[in-house]
Each structure stands twice: as C-alpha cells, then as structure tokens.
Amino acid sequence: MAWLYLVLAGVCEIGWPVGLKLGWTDQGARPLWILFAIVSMSASGALLLWAQRFIPMGTAYAVWTGIGAVGAFTLGIIVFGDSASTVRMVSIALIVAGIVGLKIA
C-alpha cells in the first residue's frame, strides 16, 4: 500500500507545476489554477508522508520527485509544446531507469 501512496504522491507532484504554469498568463492570475497547484502540493506532501512510514526516506523522495519530473516533462511536450530533443529524451530515460532501479532495490 505504501508504494501506491508513493505513486499517487508522484502523480499529485505533476499537478502543481501544471497549475502554476496555467495559473499565470499575460492577462494575469488565474486563481483556480493556482488553487489547483496548492491542492496538488498539499496532497502530494501528505501522500509522501504516508509512504515514508514504510519506504526508506531517500528511496521515497527520489521516486516521488522522479515521477513528478517525468510527468511534468511529458505533459510539457504533449500539452505545452516543449522540445522533445534527443538529449532531453535520453536524460528523462535515465531518470526512469533510476526510479525502476530504486523500486527493484
């Protein structure tokens, strides 16, 4: 169950950079997206807290941030048109390899 909490924490970790990205435009603040970011941060932290009761802190933190980084990276490409250069794709693959390695260990 702890790993499920950790994965859910990682998914919530994706939400806050998206909320912040959409929460401020050239036209000004968009409060609902900023609120979404705050709720995502809070849920992410709470789920990480629960996961760390059974998963070593260093492993939990690395997996949590890795899921958030990979998810935000992917959404950046798909939704926001960020670059999908070869170097960026290889770099994100290394992060995924690290997450898998920590789960296996």
C-alpha positions in Angstrom: 0.0 0.0 0.0 2.9 2.3 0.7 4.1 2.1 -2.9 0.5 3.0 -4.1 0.6 6.1 -1.8 4.0 7.0 -3.3 2.9 6.7 -6.9 -0.2 8.8 -6.1 2.1 11.3 -4.4 4.1 11.4 -7.6 1.0 12.0 -9.7 0.0 14.9 -7.5 3.5 16.2 -7.8 2.8 16.6 -11.5 -0.2 18.7 -10.8 1.4 21.7 -9.1 3.8 22.7 -11.9 0.9 22.4 -14.3 -1.3 24.5 -12.0 1.4 27.1 -11.7 2.1 27.2 -15.5 -1.6 27.7 -16.2 -2.1 30.0 -13.1 -0.3 32.9 -14.6 -0.7 34.3 -18.1 0.0 37.5 -19.9 -3.5 38.6 -18.8 -2.7 38.0 -15.1 -3.5 35.4 -12.4 -6.0 32.6 -12.9 -6.9 31.8 -9.2 -8.5 28.4 -9.8 -5.3 27.0 -11.4 -3.2 28.5 -8.6 -5.6 26.8 -6.1 -5.2 23.6 -8.1 -1.4 23.9 -7.7 -1.8 24.4 -3.9 -4.1 21.4 -3.5 -1.7 19.3 -5.6 1.2 20.3 -3.4 -0.7 19.5 -0.2 -1.9 16.1 -1.4 1.5 15.2 -2.8 3.1 16.0 0.6 0.5 14.2 2.6 0.8 11.1 0.4 4.6 11.2 0.6 4.3 11.4 4.4 2.3 8.2 4.5 4.5 6.4 2.0 7.6 7.2 4.0 6.3 5.3 7.0 7.2 2.1 5.2 9.6 3.1 2.4 13.1 4.4 3.2 13.1 8.2 3.0 15.8 8.5 0.3 14.1 6.0 -1.9 10.7 7.6 -1.4 11.9 11.1 -2.1 13.8 10.0 -5.3 10.9 8.1 -6.7 8.4 10.9 -5.7 10.5 13.6 -7.4 11.3 11.3 -10.4 7.6 10.6 -11.1 6.9 14.4 -10.8 9.8 15.3 -13.1 8.9 12.6 -15.8 5.3 13.5 -15.7 5.8 17.2 -15.9 8.4 16.7 -18.7 5.9 14.5 -20.6 3.0 17.0 -20.2 5.3 19.8 -21.2 5.9 18.1 -24.5 2.4 17.0 -25.2 0.4 19.9 -23.8 2.8 22.9 -23.9 4.9 22.1 -27.0 8.2 21.8 -25.1 11.2 20.5 -27.0 11.5 16.7 -27.4 15.1 16.7 -28.5 17.2 13.5 -28.3 19.3 14.8 -25.4 16.2 15.6 -23.4 14.6 12.2 -24.2 17.8 10.3 -23.2 18.1 12.3 -20.0 14.5 11.6 -19.0 15.1 7.9 -19.8 17.9 7.9 -17.3 15.6 9.3 -14.6 13.1 6.5 -15.4 15.9 3.9 -15.1 16.8 5.3 -11.7 13.2 5.1 -10.5 13.0 1.5 -11.7 16.3 0.7 -10.1 15.2 2.1 -6.7 12.0 0.1 -6.9 13.9 -3.1 -7.6 16.4 -2.5 -4.9 
